[in-house]
């Protein structure tokens, strides 16, 4: 059974939606996980929010790198 153009566009748009949603959740997981780790490290060391700031900023860079790498492929 052949797909019509309308069906192909719909299935392609659903694939794109799923792909970009997954990228968003991946960014959320990376940034949230490393920020949480920074908070826990600050509690363990008893320092001011040094690790929280460092890990949250680096997590944004890591998340952007992952997104760019996925979008190129």
C-alpha positions as CSV (number, residue, x, y, z in Angstrom):
1,X,0.0,0.0,0.0
2,X,1.4,3.3,-1.0
3,X,1.5,6.3,1.2
4,X,0.2,9.6,-0.1
5,X,2.2,12.8,0.2
6,X,0.0,14.0,3.0
7,X,0.6,10.8,5.0
8,X,4.3,11.1,4.4
9,X,4.4,14.7,5.7
10,X,2.4,13.8,8.7
11,X,4.6,10.8,9.6
12,X,7.7,12.9,9.0
13,X,6.4,15.7,11.2
14,X,5.7,13.2,14.0
15,X,9.2,11.9,13.7
16,X,10.7,15.4,13.9
17,X,8.5,16.2,16.9
18,X,9.7,13.0,18.7
19,X,13.3,13.8,17.9
20,X,13.3,17.3,19.1
21,X,11.3,16.4,22.2
22,X,13.9,13.8,23.1
23,X,16.6,16.4,22.6
24,X,14.8,18.7,25.1
25,X,14.5,15.9,27.7
26,X,18.1,15.0,27.2
27,X,19.1,18.7,27.9
28,X,16.9,18.8,30.9
29,X,18.5,15.6,32.3
30,X,22.0,16.7,31.7
31,X,21.5,20.2,33.2
32,X,19.4,19.0,36.1
33,X,21.6,16.0,37.0
34,X,24.8,18.0,37.1
35,X,23.3,20.9,39.0
36,X,21.9,18.4,41.5
37,X,25.3,16.8,41.8
38,X,26.8,20.3,42.4
39,X,24.3,21.0,45.2
40,X,25.2,17.7,46.8
41,X,28.9,18.3,46.5
42,X,28.5,21.7,48.1
43,X,26.5,20.1,51.0
44,X,29.2,17.5,51.4
45,X,32.1,19.9,51.4
46,X,30.3,22.6,53.3
47,X,31.3,25.3,50.8
48,X,29.4,28.1,49.4
49,X,27.7,27.3,46.0
50,X,31.0,26.9,44.2
51,X,30.3,23.4,42.8
52,X,26.7,24.2,42.0
53,X,27.8,27.2,39.8
54,X,30.6,25.4,38.1
55,X,28.7,22.2,37.4
56,X,25.6,24.1,36.2
57,X,27.5,26.2,33.8
58,X,29.5,23.3,32.5
59,X,26.3,21.3,32.1
60,X,24.9,23.9,29.8
61,X,28.0,23.6,27.6
62,X,27.8,19.9,27.6
63,X,24.1,19.9,26.7
64,X,24.6,22.3,23.9
65,X,27.5,20.2,22.5
66,X,25.2,17.1,22.7
67,X,22.4,18.9,20.8
68,X,24.7,20.2,18.1
69,X,26.2,16.8,17.7
70,X,22.7,15.2,17.3
71,X,21.5,17.8,14.9
72,X,24.4,17.3,12.6
73,X,23.8,13.6,12.3
